Amino acid sequence: MRSEVGYKASGRGGEAAQQIPILRWEQVKRVKNGRIPRKIKEHISLPSELRVSDTAFAVHVADNLMEPEFKEGEVVVINPTA
């Protein structure tokens, strides 16, 4: 799966355009051909100026291994591309 990461979601912003599901890491492993697993409990609203595909999802950064780019606890939006 190729992905582009273009936005670190802060939960703040202007008018929301799209609700993106926030997946747990074990759910990310089950994403196949853009199909998001069911039973998603958490979503994030993206600002209206950001446009992502219907297959986009977000994850919480679980630890500090990706610092300084992504800090533990941040929400990162993943926009899979075909």
C-alpha positions in Angstrom: 0.0 0.0 0.0 1.4 3.4 -1.0 0.4 6.2 1.2 1.0 9.9 1.5 1.1 11.7 4.8 0.3 15.3 4.3 -1.3 16.4 7.5 -0.8 15.9 11.2 -4.3 16.2 12.7 -4.5 18.4 15.7 -8.2 18.3 16.2 -8.4 22.0 15.7 -9.2 24.0 12.7 -12.0 25.7 10.7 -15.1 24.2 9.3 -15.0 20.4 9.0 -15.4 18.9 5.6 -14.8 15.2 6.2 -14.9 12.8 9.1 -11.9 10.4 9.0 -12.0 7.1 11.1 -9.2 6.8 13.6 -8.0 3.1 13.5 -6.2 1.1 16.1 -2.9 -0.3 14.9 -4.4 -3.8 14.8 -7.2 -2.5 12.6 -4.7 -0.9 10.2 -3.3 -4.4 9.4 -6.8 -5.4 8.2 -7.2 -2.5 5.7 -7.4 -4.2 2.3 -8.0 -2.5 -1.1 -9.2 0.6 0.8 -11.8 -1.2 2.8 -11.8 0.1 6.4 -12.7 -2.4 9.1 -16.2 -1.9 10.7 -16.9 -0.9 14.3 -14.8 2.2 14.2 -15.4 4.1 17.5 -13.4 7.3 16.9 -13.3 9.8 14.1 -11.5 13.1 13.5 -12.8 16.1 11.5 -10.5 17.5 8.9 -10.6 21.2 8.0 -12.5 22.0 4.8 -9.4 23.0 2.9 -8.0 19.4 3.1 -9.4 16.9 0.7 -8.6 13.2 1.1 -10.0 10.1 -0.5 -12.8 8.0 0.9 -10.2 5.4 1.9 -8.3 7.8 4.2 -7.9 6.9 7.8 -6.0 8.2 10.8 -3.9 6.6 13.6 -2.5 7.7 16.9 1.3 7.7 17.1 1.9 5.0 19.7 5.4 5.8 20.8 8.4 8.2 20.2 10.1 6.1 17.4 9.0 8.5 14.7 10.1 11.7 16.4 10.9 14.4 15.7 8.5 14.3 12.7 5.6 12.7 14.6 5.3 12.8 18.4 3.7 10.2 20.6 0.0 10.8 20.9 -0.4 12.8 17.7 -3.0 11.8 15.2 -1.6 11.2 11.7 -3.9 11.0 8.6 -3.1 8.4 6.0 -4.4 8.9 2.5 -3.8 5.7 0.5 -3.3 6.2 -3.2 -4.0 3.7 -6.0 
